[in-house]
Amino acid sequence: MSIRVLLVEDIKATHQLITELLDFVGGFEVVGTCTTESCALQWLHDHPGQADLVILDLMLREGSGFSVLAGVAREQAAHAVVFSDFASPAVARKCRGLGALDAISKSDYRRLRVFLEKYRGEMAEAG
């Protein structure tokens, strides 16, 4: 069984990088992609329970990843991890306060890979 991912990222190169990383790690399936806050919130509303993990950027072409995090929590839709250029320690604390499992800087690609491997293992154990 694959872990279903909603990917919220507006930069095409980063979107491709994350998609390739998910394929490399294995056990993940991208079931939705959004480039804006409104798209992500609508997707969560229209597809309840259809994503296990939301990977999102904070600074989107339109809107904010913070609002998406709040929407994920409100819908109790999925787990979330932030992957952003703006994941400073203070921002990471705010993200965790909004329900994110972690907030990882885009400069730390390796840490995202480690997060995904650990998450996949935890979900396999949870059954």
N, C-alpha and C positions, 0 to 999 in steps of 0.2 A: 504494500500500500504506500502510495506517495503522499508526502506532505504537500498540501495545496497552498500555493503562494499567490497573494495579491501584491504586485510590484507597483509602487507609486514613485515614479522617477521621471523627470521631464528632460533630462539630458540623454540623448540617444546613445552616446558612447558608454555612459555609466550603466544605462539599462542593459546594453549588450554585455558589458563586463559582469554584471550581477547574474544575468541569465547563463552565461558561460560558467560562472562559478557554481551555480546551482546544479548544472549538468555535471560538472567535475566532481562535486561532493557526492552527488547521487541521492536519490530518494525524494526529490522535490519535483513538483510540477507547477509551472506558472499557469494559473487558471484565470487571471485577470491582470490587465495593465492599465494604469491611469497616469496622466501627466498633470492633472490639476486636482485641487482640493474637492471641488464640486463633483468631478467624475468619481473620485475615490469614495466620497460619502454616498453618492448615488449607487455605486457598485455594491457597497456594503449593505445598503438598504434593500436593493433588488435581489441580492444573492445571500440571504441569511444562512450562516453556517457553512458556506461553500469555500471559505478560505480558513486554513489553520494558522497561517503566519502572514502578517503584512510587513513587507520591507519597504520603508519609506524614507524619502528625503524631507528635510524641513522646509527648504526654500523651493517652492514650486513656481512654475510660470504664472499660475493664478492660484492665490490662496496660500495656505500654510500647512505644513505637516503637523503642527501642534493641533490644529482643528481636526485633522484626520485621526490623530491619536485619541482625542476626546470622543470622536465618533465611534472608533473601535471599542472604547470602554463603554460607551452608552449602549451600543448594539450588543455588547458582550460577544463580539463576532469572532475574535481570533486573538492570538498573541501578536505582538508587534515588536519590531526592532527598527531603530532609526539608523540610517547610514547617510551621514551628512558632513559637509565641509564645516559645519558650525557646531559640531559635537564637543564643545569645551566641557570641562568638568561641571560648570554651573548649568549648562544646557542639558547635559546628561542627567543631572539630578532632577531637573524639571521634567524631562521626558519620562524618567522612571516614576516620578510622582503622578504623571498622567497615565501610567500603566505599561509603559514600554519595558520589555525585558532588559534592553540595553540600548545605548546610544554610542555608535562607533563612528569615528572619523573616517572620511573617505581616503585619507592618507594612510590608513591602517587596514588595507585590504586583507592582510593575513589574519587580523583579528576577526574580521567578518567570516572568513573561512572556518576558523576555530569555533566561532559561535554556531555556525550552521551545523558543523559536525557534532557538537555537543547537543544542540537542539534535536537533531535527528536521532541521536542515541537516547535522549530522554523520552522522546515520543515513542520510540520502539519499546522501551521498558514499560511505559504507561499503557501500551497495548491499544 
